[in-house]
Amino acid sequence: MYRIDIMTLFPDTVGDVLSESILGRAQERDFLRIETHQIRDYTTNKQNQVDDYPYGGGHGAILQADPLYRCWEHLCQQAEGKPHTVFLSPCGRTFTQADAKRLAWEHDHLILVCGHYEGVDQRFIDACVDEEISLGDFVLTGGEIAAMAVADAVSRLVPGVLADPSCFENESHWDGLLEYPQYSRPEVWHGMAVPGELLTGDHAAVERWRRKQSIARTRARRPDLFDKLDLSSKEDQKLLAELDREASQPLLPEKIVCRPAVEADIPAMESIAEAARAYLREHGVDQWQDNDPPYPSRAHFLADMARRECFVLDCGGEIGAFFTLAAGKDPNYAAITDGKWASDAPYVTLHRCAVAPQWRGSGLSDRMVRECERLALERGICWLRADTHKKNKAMQGLLRRRGLQYRGNVLVEVAEGHDPRRVAYEKRIRKQR
Ligand SMILES: C[S@@+](CC[C@H](N)C(=O)[O-])C[C@H]1O[C@@H](n2cnc3c(N)ncnc32)[C@H](O)[C@@H]1O
């Protein structure tokens, strides 16, 4: 059993904190024993005084060597081997996860000494202390909070205390990285959605996303740790290249709201559509190029709104994207060539969608497809279909990223002289938890 003795002037406070929750249960199951010891109990004067003035003058009092020594000696006499003694001090080396590992795995008995007042008589430190540990570059009133932090960090690495080593091996600082962001239910909270990668059910994709986020977070927040990382593997080099590319792309606002479009949104939608038409034209895609009237335009938006099928993504008061999510059978999908649909079950179709140019590459289009999936499930429908032009690689990439699969080719109605052929995609939407 791993043992930690804490010498302190406040044994009840420290003991209470360390007997809660996981550490409390570990002690009940005999993986661990943490005991606190009142330094005052080891004084020889009537007043149980443990401190006196500093030689040489100055403010405050100093914890005397003798009561500390007597307490420490008592603990050593009771111990089976020689305990490792740590003095918590702002003058010590800053505590890290590597120290927690070392203390947990190279020792089985720690004595943690909490100073108070202006500090501790140096002679006790010289005679009894094996190492001094600091919690950080700041000064606390006493060593108790630091001792509790060290005891907690060490204890959770003691075999048996946590259910499985993976509980701590995936955490921040284990391999020099900070942990990736974590999410739990609901999937959308206050307009903020869980990253789509975590909802794919693809274990390898989730692991890749998490490593990428860990690298990004460590680079942004802790360049000192980042500089020490070995990211020479092919996979990590790829992730770094992706992060560099993304760093030059716009950051989405935290709060994005998907709502039904209203007439007042139409001017913004028209200008997004105009930019999308120009983009497609520049990329040689014969889609949305029939100009009389331009497609999509006010009439299409109004008709979609009347059917309650037109939505916008509101990015902090500015329309970032629009889309139409049509219910019911699409006559253009009845005849499919070079493949077939996977299901005849009811489906929704993503039509007439575009992202504002300033949000291209930001992930807003992925968010749009996720909103389609959410809206479909709300309507009790679990199949999503979409089509796009063979040359529209951006749209095909988006559909594939979101798990839609190519099913074959369909024809759509377009003005004379334009290409009516489209590639068709389909997805069974997983229940969002
Ligand atoms: C007020 S502090 C004494 C600070 C001391 N006069 C100095 O300037 O280094 C009282 C006690 O709190 C504890 N303490 C304060 N800051 C700490 C830190 N950053 N890490 C660990 N222990 C700390 C030490 O046990 C210390 O003896």
The ligand as a MOL file (V3000), in Angstrom:
LIG
                    3D

  0  0  0     0  0            999 V3000
M  V30 BEGIN CTAB
M  V30 COUNTS 27 29 0 0 0
M  V30 BEGIN ATOM
M  V30 1 C 4.1780 32.6300 3.1900 0
M  V30 2 S 5.0160 31.2070 2.6220 0 CHG=1
M  V30 3 C 6.6840 31.6220 2.9550 0
M  V30 4 C 7.3470 32.2030 1.7810 0
M  V30 5 C 8.8040 32.5110 2.0300 0
M  V30 6 N 8.9690 33.5770 2.9530 0
M  V30 7 C 9.4660 32.8680 0.7140 0
M  V30 8 O 9.4920 34.0670 0.3840 0
M  V30 9 O 9.9330 31.9660 0.0140 0 CHG=-1
M  V30 10 C 4.6460 30.0370 3.8670 0
M  V30 11 C 4.7290 28.6060 3.4100 0
M  V30 12 O 3.7980 28.3720 2.3650 0
M  V30 13 C 4.2640 27.3410 1.5380 0
M  V30 14 N 4.2840 27.8470 0.1620 0
M  V30 15 C 4.1170 29.1060 -0.2460 0
M  V30 16 N 4.1780 29.2320 -1.5450 0
M  V30 17 C 4.3490 27.9930 -2.0350 0
M  V30 18 C 4.4980 27.4670 -3.3390 0
M  V30 19 N 4.4610 28.2290 -4.4170 0
M  V30 20 N 4.6860 26.1360 -3.4660 0
M  V30 21 C 4.7370 25.3310 -2.3800 0
M  V30 22 N 4.6040 25.7900 -1.1250 0
M  V30 23 C 4.4230 27.1010 -0.9380 0
M  V30 24 C 5.6610 26.9620 2.0250 0
M  V30 25 O 5.5360 25.7820 2.7870 0
M  V30 26 C 6.0320 28.1430 2.8510 0
M  V30 27 O 6.9550 27.7980 3.8580 0
M  V30 END ATOM
M  V30 BEGIN BOND
M  V30 1 1 1 2
M  V30 2 1 2 3
M  V30 3 1 2 10
M  V30 4 1 3 4
M  V30 5 1 4 5
M  V30 6 1 5 6
M  V30 7 1 5 7
M  V30 8 2 7 8
M  V30 9 1 7 9
M  V30 10 1 10 11
M  V30 11 1 11 12
M  V30 12 1 11 26
M  V30 13 1 12 13
M  V30 14 1 13 14
M  V30 15 1 13 24
M  V30 16 1 14 15
M  V30 17 1 14 23
M  V30 18 2 15 16
M  V30 19 1 16 17
M  V30 20 1 17 18
M  V30 21 2 17 23
M  V30 22 1 18 19
M  V30 23 2 18 20
M  V30 24 1 20 21
M  V30 25 2 21 22
M  V30 26 1 22 23
M  V30 27 1 24 25
M  V30 28 1 24 26
M  V30 29 1 26 27
M  V30 END BOND
M  V30 END CTAB
M  END
